[in-house]
Structure formats: structure tokens, C-alpha cells
Amino acid sequence: MNADYFTVGVRTGPPGLGGISLLMIHRDFPGVQLKRLATQGWLCSSTTLVALNDVRVPVENLLGQENQGFLPIMLNFNNERFSMAVSACRMSRCCLEDAIRYARARKTFGKPLIGHQVIRHKLSEMARLVLATHSLLMEVSRAWHSNESAQRVAGQVALAKVQASRTLEFCAREASQVLGGRSYLRGSQPGGRIERCWREVRVYAIGGGSEEIMLELAARAAKL
């Protein structure tokens, strides 16, 4: 809703990957209609349905070469997926931090919550996944800046995104179990961050390419 221009992939040529072009379309062009969409999470993202009805676009608004827009779209996906993976990893760490802080302060049956073995095991499992995800992201970053093949990097980024989204889902759930009802209250302390992370889980598992698509992309990159 807040953007002045939209970068749009449109069919300008024959069927297949070689018939897509990128156009820059202004929101004020006749025929452009916008509708704000209500989302489960990412409430500040202004997610919007953009409808194009007989919109005429000047030829100078073509981005790059005609019918060569598919590659830039795919290259941009790597950046989007990696940034989402990094964000999901950080949110997982927030869940772990808040769960540890609460478990140390909350007392049950005469001792801190963290004194119960089942709680310590939850925290340890969360930490294990966060550390593994962080290490994978560091390795992908190294490969990206070491001029490894684009196909290989794309496969690693895809796997990192799946690892990060599943880590976030696990950590958000387990942190919610540690905090109980406090994690169900929006904006409350100490559970507000966990409640928000739980709402954001699905967009990280779906946005930028679903987990299923990411696993298939990684398999193809590895030529399985």
C-alpha cells in the first residue's frame, strides 16, 4: 500500500522461462487497483493485492532486456530467502532468551522452573537447533562470498531457509510451553515476543518459497 512503484514480471513472449519481462509500474497508472490484505503475522508489512486491469506501460519502464526477466527474479530469491533465514534464526534466539530468563525467575514446587529436568531439556534442544542454524548460515555466507557456483549456493540457501523456519517453529512452540499462558497474551511481558514469533512462523515456512519447494530445489541443485 505504501509503494509508489511495483516491479512486475509479465508475459511478453512465448510460453516458458524465456518469455517473461520485468516492468516498473507506477501505482497511479490507470487500471492499477490496490487492496490491503489482513495477514496472520507481519502486521507492519502492508501486504497488498495489486490488480492490473488493461494497464498501459511505457516502453521506457522495461527493466533490463525484453523476455529476460526470469533470471533477475531467481537471483533476487537468494537474497530474500537468506535474509528470511537470518531473521528466523534471530527470532528463534529471542524465544530461547526469553524462555531462559522466565525459567530462572519463575518458581514452581519450591524451586525455579529451570530446576526441573524437563524444562532444561527443552532449553537445551532449542539451543542445539539455534546453534546449528547459525552455523549453517555462516557456512552459506562463506560459500556465497567465495564465488562458488550460483546453483550450489542456491541449493544451500534453500536448505538454510528450511532449517531456519523449522527451528523457529520448534523454538516458538517450546518457549510457549515454558511460559504457559503468558506467551498467549499479545504485547505482554515477559511473553510478548514469543507470542509474536509464534504468529510469524507460517510466513517464514511459506514466504519466499515453501519448505517443500526449497527441499526440491536443493535436491535438484545437488543433481539427486
Rosetta blueprint (number, residue, H / E / L):
1 M L
2 N L
3 A L
4 D L
5 Y E
6 F E
7 T E
8 V E
9 G E
10 V E
11 R E
12 T L
13 G L
14 P L
15 P L
16 G L
17 L H
18 G H
19 G H
20 I E
21 S E
22 L E
23 L E
24 M E
25 I E
26 H E
27 R L
28 D L
29 F L
30 P L
31 G L
32 V E
33 Q E
34 L E
35 K E
36 R E
37 L L
38 A L
39 T L
40 Q L
41 G L
42 W L
43 L L
44 C L
45 S L
46 S L
47 T L
48 T E
49 L E
50 V E
51 A E
52 L E
53 N L
54 D L
55 V L
56 R L
57 V L
58 P L
59 V H
60 E H
61 N H
62 L E
63 L E
64 G L
65 Q L
66 E L
67 N L
68 Q E
69 G L
70 F H
71 L H
72 P H
73 I H
74 M H
75 L H
76 N H
77 F H
78 N H
79 N H
80 E H
81 R H
82 F H
83 S H
84 M H
85 A H
86 V H
87 S H
88 A H
89 C H
90 R H
91 M H
92 S H
93 R H
94 C H
95 C H
96 L H
97 E H
98 D H
99 A H
100 I H
101 R H
102 Y H
103 A H
104 R H
105 A H
106 R L
107 K E
108 T E
109 F L
110 G L
111 K E
112 P E
113 L H
114 I H
115 G H
116 H L
117 Q H
118 V H
119 I H
120 R H
121 H H
122 K H
123 L H
124 S H
125 E H
126 M H
127 A H
128 R H
129 L H
130 V H
131 L H
132 A H
133 T H
134 H H
135 S H
136 L H
137 L H
138 M H
139 E H
140 V H
141 S H
142 R H
143 A H
144 W H
145 H L
146 S L
147 N L
148 E L
149 S L
150 A H
151 Q H
152 R H
153 V H
154 A H
155 G H
156 Q H
157 V H
158 A H
159 L H
160 A H
161 K H
162 V H
163 Q H
164 A H
165 S H
166 R H
167 T H
168 L H
169 E H
170 F H
171 C H
172 A H
173 R H
174 E H
175 A H
176 S H
177 Q H
178 V H
179 L H
180 G H
181 G H
182 R H
183 S H
184 Y H
185 L L
186 R L
187 G L
188 S L
189 Q L
190 P L
191 G L
192 G H
193 R H
194 I H
195 E H
196 R H
197 C H
198 W H
199 R H
200 E H
201 V H
202 R H
203 V H
204 Y H
205 A H
206 I H
207 G L
208 G L
209 G L
210 S L
211 E H
212 E H
213 I H
214 M H
215 L H
216 E H
217 L H
218 A H
219 A H
220 R H
221 A H
222 A L
223 K L
224 L L
